[in-house]
Amino acid sequence: MNQSTEDSAVADPSERVQFDSLQNLPGGLGEVNLDMILDVPVTLAMEVGRTRISIRNLLQLNQGSVVELDRAAGEPLDVFVNGTLVAHGEVVVINEKFGIRLTDVISPAERVRKLR
């Protein structure tokens, strides 16, 4: 194969590829059916707060050290599912175990929209 034939077989990197909209495909994003995924396990995490700390200070932490967070006492916790914020809540103690009472839940429609 000569050089000119090889060059014509390679796509021009400046050309944009056009794809059909996923909305138009059967079972595409336009028709959300959650029944298929209702039993899929996900990771639920509660976040009390965050802080930035240097590695030097991190290595100096030991038992009894206190790390100041970016939230005041009594502020709601953030509830994440697989890294996506889904609710806010407050810490409760039930039968000597910690739990969280949800005080503000993002609407199901908004949660599904964030999954896309």
C-alpha positions, 0 to 999 in steps of 0.5 A: 500500500502506498503512502497516499492510500494509507493517509486516506484510510486514516480519519481526519482528527479535526472531524467530529463524530456524530452519534445518535441521541441516547433518548431515541434508542429503545430503552434509552435514557428517555424511558427510565425503568428503575425496577431493573436496578432496585436490588443493586447494592450501593455504598451509603456514606455520611459526612460530618465535615471536611478539612484540608491538612498538610501531610506533615500535620497528618503524620503528627496526629495520634490518639486524642488529637482533635481535627477541626472540621469545616462545619459547626456543631449541630449542622446537618450531615451530608448523606452520599450514595456512591459519591452523590449527595442524596440527603442531609440529616442529623446524628441519633443514638438508638440502642447504643448505636449511631444512626442518622435521621434524614431531615432533607431528602433530594427528590427522586426525580432530581436524584435520577437526573444526577445519575445520568 
